[in-house]
């Protein structure tokens, strides 16, 4: 298996563990304490550090003299936290469990954006890298399909504790595979080129580089809706007379997203910004149709179509980050972008919790509307199309002020 093949295996294993945590934590809390609220608090502690830890994680990854050790260590810390939660949740005082969840959550940015930042160092620039980001995006979608299903099956056959053990084993596999990766490939460019950047440099780049600002703001708004889709799908299925069909709807969406990332996500005939806007609009329209579905079958089809339309968004997001992020803050850009999206998702889930008494179709309509708003946000944030092609400037210095250099789309062959 080549370097990129091992990367995909590591990314899939890590994201499988990450995607399964939401269901596994809640099931384990219910099993041991009888309280879903307990699980919700632990899950909030798990997700909360993502956006706060992202700048630090990205900066440390960029400064690491031995990136292999840093990435393996982050994945090992993530795995250790999953295993510790499996043992401690419901058996020790809740503050202890919350602290473990917070510590594990700080490793989360490296599982998402941090790993994706490795692609540019494993695959040479050009069409091959575009395809690589399509495959990378598919690992998120594949994990979203398989992890909840496996967790639910293991919990149904045995209990939630073995399901958590499966997630910990998957994380351990990811760490082991990450240890075998070539962290620099001839022709692909170094993963973390000098000069080094301060912790605030990534945030400065996200704001100053127009393309990064547009995609980050748009996807954060979109995830304000997508993050609440799991809970809303359960409410919608119940409203349609099939309380247990919420998983069917989300599986349809995840399968559609996987297909979309592997097909539509590879489109390069149109600009990535244009593709993102149309994908967001199409996702919103499809979810709007789903809100009006008269049966689970019809709604599942609409969810699948929405997933197909949503699939290219992640692939294109990864491509834009790679093309426009200044070299010195590439990892920070990836980790921060992922952290902000997860924060939007967490906020959306909280909002749905507050509005759970509203008719489910109105909640789905709201999620659909947020996709349209996200497309508009992208248009406004992107402004006019960039004129001349410009090589990304390196961001240097010890603080956010060091990332003031503008960055543009990389020319073919540029690092």
C-alpha positions as CSV (number, residue, x, y, z in Angstrom):
1,X,0.0,0.0,0.0
2,X,1.5,3.4,-1.1
3,X,1.9,6.4,1.2
4,X,-1.5,8.0,0.2
5,X,-3.2,4.6,0.5
6,X,-2.0,4.3,4.0
7,X,-3.0,7.9,4.7
8,X,-6.6,7.1,3.5
9,X,-6.7,4.0,5.8
10,X,-5.5,6.0,8.8
11,X,-7.9,8.9,8.1
12,X,-10.8,6.5,7.7
13,X,-10.0,4.7,10.9
14,X,-9.6,7.9,12.9
15,X,-12.8,9.5,11.5
16,X,-14.7,6.2,12.1
17,X,-13.8,6.6,15.8
18,X,-14.7,10.3,15.8
19,X,-18.0,9.8,14.0
20,X,-19.1,7.0,16.3
21,X,-18.5,9.0,19.5
22,X,-21.8,10.9,19.5
23,X,-23.9,7.8,19.5
24,X,-21.7,5.7,21.7
25,X,-21.4,8.3,24.5
26,X,-25.1,8.8,24.7
27,X,-25.8,5.1,24.7
28,X,-23.2,4.4,27.3
29,X,-24.6,7.2,29.5
30,X,-28.1,5.8,29.2
31,X,-26.9,2.3,30.0
32,X,-25.0,3.2,33.1
33,X,-26.8,6.2,34.5
34,X,-30.2,6.2,32.8
35,X,-29.7,9.8,31.8
36,X,-29.3,11.0,28.2
37,X,-28.5,14.5,29.6
38,X,-25.4,13.0,31.2
39,X,-24.2,11.8,27.7
40,X,-25.1,15.2,26.2
41,X,-22.9,17.0,28.7
42,X,-20.0,14.7,28.1
43,X,-20.4,15.0,24.3
44,X,-20.5,18.8,24.6
45,X,-17.2,18.6,26.6
46,X,-15.8,16.4,23.8
47,X,-16.7,18.7,21.0
48,X,-16.3,22.0,22.8
49,X,-12.4,22.2,22.7
50,X,-12.3,21.7,18.9
51,X,-12.4,25.4,17.9
52,X,-10.3,26.5,20.9
53,X,-7.6,23.9,20.4
54,X,-7.5,24.3,16.7
55,X,-5.1,27.3,16.6
56,X,-2.7,25.7,19.1
57,X,-2.8,22.3,17.4
58,X,-2.2,23.8,14.0
59,X,0.7,25.9,15.3
60,X,2.3,23.0,17.1
61,X,2.0,20.8,14.1
62,X,3.6,23.5,11.9
63,X,6.5,23.9,14.4
64,X,7.1,20.2,15.1
65,X,10.6,19.1,14.2
66,X,9.3,15.5,14.1
67,X,5.8,15.7,12.6
68,X,5.5,11.9,12.6
69,X,5.8,11.9,16.4
70,X,3.3,14.8,16.8
71,X,0.6,13.3,14.6
72,X,0.9,9.9,16.1
73,X,0.9,11.4,19.6
74,X,-2.3,13.3,18.8
75,X,-4.0,10.3,17.5
76,X,-2.8,8.2,20.5
77,X,-4.1,10.9,22.9
78,X,-7.5,10.8,21.1
79,X,-7.6,7.0,21.4
80,X,-6.6,7.0,25.0
81,X,-9.4,9.4,25.8
82,X,-12.0,7.2,24.0
83,X,-10.8,4.2,26.0
84,X,-10.8,6.1,29.3
85,X,-14.3,7.3,28.7
86,X,-15.4,3.7,28.0
87,X,-14.0,2.7,31.4
88,X,-14.9,5.8,33.5
89,X,-18.2,7.1,32.3
90,X,-20.9,6.5,34.9
91,X,-18.4,4.9,37.3
92,X,-16.5,7.9,38.6
93,X,-17.6,11.5,39.5
94,X,-18.9,13.4,36.5
95,X,-16.2,16.2,36.8
96,X,-13.5,13.6,36.2
97,X,-15.3,12.3,33.1
98,X,-15.7,15.9,31.8
99,X,-12.0,16.5,32.2
100,X,-11.2,13.4,30.3
101,X,-13.6,14.4,27.5
102,X,-12.1,17.9,27.4
103,X,-8.6,16.5,27.0
104,X,-9.7,14.1,24.3
105,X,-11.5,16.9,22.5
106,X,-8.3,18.9,22.3
107,X,-6.9,16.2,20.0
108,X,-10.0,16.4,17.8
109,X,-8.7,19.0,15.3
110,X,-5.9,16.7,14.3
111,X,-8.4,14.0,13.4
112,X,-10.3,16.2,11.1
113,X,-8.5,19.2,9.5
114,X,-5.1,18.3,10.8
115,X,-5.0,15.0,9.0
116,X,-6.3,16.6,5.8
117,X,-3.4,19.0,5.8
118,X,-1.1,16.1,5.2
119,X,-2.5,15.4,1.7
120,X,-0.5,18.3,0.1
121,X,2.7,16.6,1.3
122,X,1.8,13.2,0.0
123,X,0.4,14.0,-3.5
124,X,2.0,16.2,-6.1
125,X,0.0,19.3,-7.1
126,X,-2.4,19.2,-10.1
127,X,-5.2,16.8,-11.0
128,X,-3.7,14.0,-8.8
129,X,-4.1,16.3,-5.7
130,X,-7.6,17.2,-6.7
131,X,-8.5,13.5,-6.8
132,X,-6.7,13.0,-3.6
133,X,-8.9,15.5,-1.8
134,X,-12.0,13.9,-3.3
135,X,-10.9,10.6,-1.7
136,X,-10.0,12.3,1.5
137,X,-13.5,13.8,1.7
138,X,-15.0,10.4,1.1
139,X,-13.4,9.1,4.3
140,X,-15.5,11.5,6.3
141,X,-18.7,10.4,4.5
142,X,-17.8,6.7,4.7
143,X,-17.2,7.1,8.4
144,X,-20.5,8.9,8.8
145,X,-22.3,5.9,7.2
146,X,-20.5,3.1,8.9
147,X,-19.7,4.3,12.5
148,X,-23.2,4.9,13.8
149,X,-24.3,1.6,12.2
150,X,-21.5,-0.4,13.8
151,X,-22.0,1.3,17.2
152,X,-25.7,0.6,17.1
153,X,-25.2,-3.0,16.1
154,X,-22.5,-3.7,18.7
155,X,-24.6,-2.0,21.4
156,X,-27.7,-3.9,20.5
157,X,-25.9,-7.3,20.5
158,X,-23.9,-6.6,23.7
159,X,-23.7,-3.2,25.3
160,X,-22.4,0.3,24.7
161,X,-19.0,-0.4,26.4
162,X,-17.8,-2.9,23.7
163,X,-19.0,-0.3,21.1
164,X,-16.7,2.2,22.7
165,X,-13.9,-0.4,22.7
166,X,-14.4,-0.8,18.9
167,X,-13.9,3.0,18.5
168,X,-10.8,2.9,20.6
169,X,-9.4,0.1,18.6
170,X,-10.1,2.0,15.4
171,X,-8.2,5.0,16.8
172,X,-5.3,2.8,17.8
173,X,-5.2,1.5,14.2
174,X,-5.1,5.1,12.9
175,X,-2.2,6.0,15.1
176,X,-0.3,2.9,14.0
177,X,-0.9,3.6,10.3
178,X,0.1,7.3,10.8
179,X,3.5,6.1,12.1
180,X,4.2,4.5,8.7
181,X,3.4,7.5,6.6
182,X,6.1,9.2,4.6
183,X,5.9,12.8,5.8
184,X,7.7,14.3,2.8
185,X,7.3,13.0,-0.7
186,X,9.6,14.2,-3.6
187,X,7.7,16.5,-5.9
188,X,4.9,17.0,-3.4
189,X,6.6,19.7,-1.3
190,X,7.4,19.6,2.4
191,X,4.4,19.3,4.8
192,X,5.6,22.1,7.1
193,X,7.9,24.4,5.3
194,X,9.8,27.2,7.1
195,X,9.4,29.9,8.2
196,X,7.4,29.1,11.3
197,X,4.1,31.0,12.0
198,X,2.6,32.2,15.3
199,X,-0.6,30.7,16.7
200,X,-2.7,33.6,15.5
201,X,-1.3,33.5,12.0
202,X,-3.8,30.9,10.8
203,X,-6.8,32.9,12.0
204,X,-5.3,36.0,10.3
205,X,-5.0,34.1,7.0
206,X,-8.6,32.9,7.2
207,X,-9.7,36.5,7.5
208,X,-7.3,38.2,5.1
209,X,-7.4,35.7,2.2
210,X,-10.7,36.3,0.4
211,X,-11.2,32.7,-0.8
212,X,-10.5,31.3,2.7
213,X,-12.7,33.8,4.3
214,X,-15.6,33.0,1.9
215,X,-15.4,29.2,2.2
216,X,-14.9,29.3,6.0
217,X,-17.8,31.6,6.7
218,X,-20.1,29.8,4.3
219,X,-19.4,26.3,5.6
220,X,-19.8,27.4,9.2
221,X,-23.2,28.8,8.4
222,X,-24.1,25.6,6.5
223,X,-23.1,23.4,9.4
224,X,-25.2,25.4,11.7
225,X,-28.0,23.5,9.9
226,X,-26.2,20.3,9.0
227,X,-25.1,19.8,12.6
228,X,-28.7,19.6,13.7
229,X,-29.8,17.3,10.9
230,X,-29.3,14.1,13.0
231,X,-31.6,15.2,15.8
232,X,-34.1,16.7,13.3
233,X,-34.3,13.5,11.2
234,X,-35.4,11.6,14.3
235,X,-38.1,14.1,15.0
236,X,-39.2,14.1,11.3
237,X,-39.3,10.3,11.2
238,X,-41.5,10.3,14.3
239,X,-43.8,12.9,12.8
240,X,-44.1,10.6,9.7
241,X,-45.2,7.7,12.0
242,X,-41.9,5.8,12.0
243,X,-39.9,6.8,15.2
244,X,-37.1,4.4,14.4
245,X,-36.5,5.6,10.9
246,X,-34.3,8.6,11.8
247,X,-31.3,6.5,11.2
248,X,-32.6,5.5,7.8
249,X,-32.8,9.2,6.8
250,X,-29.3,10.0,8.0
251,X,-27.9,6.8,6.3
252,X,-29.5,7.9,3.1
253,X,-27.9,11.4,3.5
254,X,-24.5,10.0,4.3
255,X,-24.6,7.5,1.4
256,X,-25.6,10.3,-0.9
257,X,-22.7,12.5,0.4
258,X,-20.3,9.7,-0.2
259,X,-21.4,9.3,-3.8
260,X,-21.4,13.1,-4.3
261,X,-17.8,13.5,-3.1
262,X,-16.6,10.7,-5.4
263,X,-18.4,12.0,-8.5
264,X,-19.4,15.7,-8.4
265,X,-16.6,16.5,-6.0
266,X,-14.1,15.7,-8.8
267,X,-15.5,18.4,-11.1
268,X,-12.8,20.8,-12.1
269,X,-14.4,22.4,-15.2
270,X,-15.9,25.1,-13.0
271,X,-14.2,27.1,-10.3
272,X,-14.3,25.7,-6.8
273,X,-16.2,28.7,-5.5
274,X,-18.9,28.4,-8.1
275,X,-19.2,24.6,-7.3
276,X,-19.6,25.3,-3.6
277,X,-22.4,27.8,-4.2
278,X,-24.4,25.6,-6.5
279,X,-23.9,22.6,-4.2
280,X,-25.2,24.6,-1.2
281,X,-28.2,25.8,-3.1
282,X,-29.0,22.3,-4.4
283,X,-28.7,20.9,-0.9
284,X,-31.1,23.5,0.4
285,X,-33.6,22.8,-2.3
286,X,-33.4,19.0,-1.7
287,X,-33.9,19.4,2.0
288,X,-36.8,21.7,1.4
289,X,-38.4,18.9,-0.6
290,X,-37.6,16.5,2.2
291,X,-39.5,18.7,4.7
292,X,-42.6,18.3,2.6
293,X,-42.3,14.5,2.2
294,X,-45.4,12.5,3.0
295,X,-43.7,9.2,3.8
296,X,-40.4,7.9,5.1
297,X,-39.6,6.5,1.6
298,X,-40.1,9.8,-0.2
299,X,-38.2,11.7,2.5
300,X,-35.3,9.3,2.4
301,X,-35.0,9.8,-1.4
302,X,-34.9,13.5,-0.8
303,X,-32.3,13.1,1.9
304,X,-30.2,11.0,-0.4
305,X,-30.4,13.7,-3.1
306,X,-29.5,16.3,-0.5
307,X,-26.4,14.2,0.4
308,X,-25.3,13.9,-3.2
309,X,-25.5,17.7,-3.5
310,X,-23.7,18.2,-0.2
311,X,-20.8,15.8,-1.0
312,X,-18.9,18.2,-3.3
313,X,-18.9,20.9,-0.6
314,X,-16.3,19.1,1.6
315,X,-14.1,18.1,-1.3
316,X,-14.1,21.6,-2.7
317,X,-13.5,23.1,0.8
318,X,-10.3,20.9,1.2
319,X,-9.2,21.9,-2.3
320,X,-9.6,25.7,-1.6
321,X,-7.8,25.5,1.7
322,X,-4.9,23.7,-0.1
323,X,-4.8,26.2,-2.9
324,X,-5.0,29.4,-1.0
325,X,-3.5,28.8,2.5
326,X,-0.1,30.3,2.9
327,X,2.4,27.5,3.3
328,X,3.5,28.4,6.8
329,X,0.0,28.2,8.2
330,X,-1.5,25.4,6.1
331,X,-2.1,23.1,9.0
332,X,-3.6,26.0,11.1
333,X,-6.0,26.8,8.3
334,X,-7.1,23.2,8.1
335,X,-7.6,22.7,11.8
336,X,-9.3,26.1,12.3
337,X,-11.6,25.6,9.4
338,X,-12.7,22.2,10.7
339,X,-13.0,23.6,14.3
340,X,-15.3,26.4,13.2
341,X,-17.5,24.1,11.3
342,X,-17.8,21.8,14.3
343,X,-18.6,24.8,16.5
344,X,-21.4,25.7,14.0
345,X,-22.7,22.1,14.2
346,X,-22.7,22.1,18.0
347,X,-24.6,25.4,18.0
348,X,-27.1,24.1,15.5
349,X,-27.7,21.0,17.6
350,X,-28.3,23.2,20.7
351,X,-30.8,25.4,18.8
352,X,-32.7,22.3,17.7
353,X,-32.8,21.1,21.3
354,X,-34.4,24.4,22.3
355,X,-36.9,24.2,19.5
356,X,-37.6,20.5,19.7
357,X,-41.3,21.1,20.3
358,X,-41.8,22.8,17.0
359,X,-43.1,20.8,14.0
360,X,-40.2,18.8,12.5
361,X,-40.9,19.9,9.0
362,X,-40.3,23.5,10.0
363,X,-37.0,22.6,11.5
364,X,-35.9,20.8,8.3
365,X,-37.1,23.9,6.3
366,X,-34.9,26.0,8.5
367,X,-31.9,23.8,7.9
368,X,-32.6,24.0,4.1
369,X,-32.8,27.8,4.4
370,X,-29.5,27.9,6.1
371,X,-27.9,26.2,3.1
372,X,-29.2,29.0,0.9
373,X,-28.0,31.6,3.3
374,X,-24.6,29.9,3.3
375,X,-24.5,30.2,-0.5
376,X,-25.3,33.9,-0.2
377,X,-22.6,34.4,2.4
378,X,-20.1,32.9,0.1
379,X,-21.1,35.2,-2.7
380,X,-20.8,38.3,-0.5
381,X,-17.5,37.2,1.2
382,X,-15.8,36.2,-2.1
383,X,-16.7,39.4,-3.8
384,X,-15.3,39.8,-7.3
385,X,-13.5,36.9,-8.9
386,X,-9.7,37.1,-8.4
387,X,-7.9,38.7,-11.2
388,X,-4.3,37.6,-11.6
389,X,-3.0,34.3,-10.3
390,X,-0.8,34.9,-7.3
391,X,1.5,32.5,-5.5
392,X,0.6,32.3,-1.8
393,X,2.9,34.3,0.5
394,X,4.3,32.7,3.5
395,X,3.1,33.9,6.9
396,X,5.8,34.4,9.4
397,X,6.4,35.8,12.8
398,X,5.3,35.1,16.4
399,X,1.8,36.5,16.3
400,X,-1.3,37.0,14.2
401,X,0.2,40.1,12.7
402,X,2.7,37.8,11.0
403,X,0.0,36.5,8.6
404,X,-0.7,39.7,6.8
405,X,0.7,38.6,3.5
406,X,-2.0,38.0,0.8
407,X,-2.3,34.6,-0.7
408,X,-3.8,33.6,-4.1
409,X,-4.4,30.5,-6.1
410,X,-1.2,28.5,-6.6
411,X,0.2,28.2,-10.1
412,X,0.6,24.7,-11.4
413,X,3.8,23.2,-10.0
414,X,3.9,25.6,-7.1
415,X,4.3,24.1,-3.6
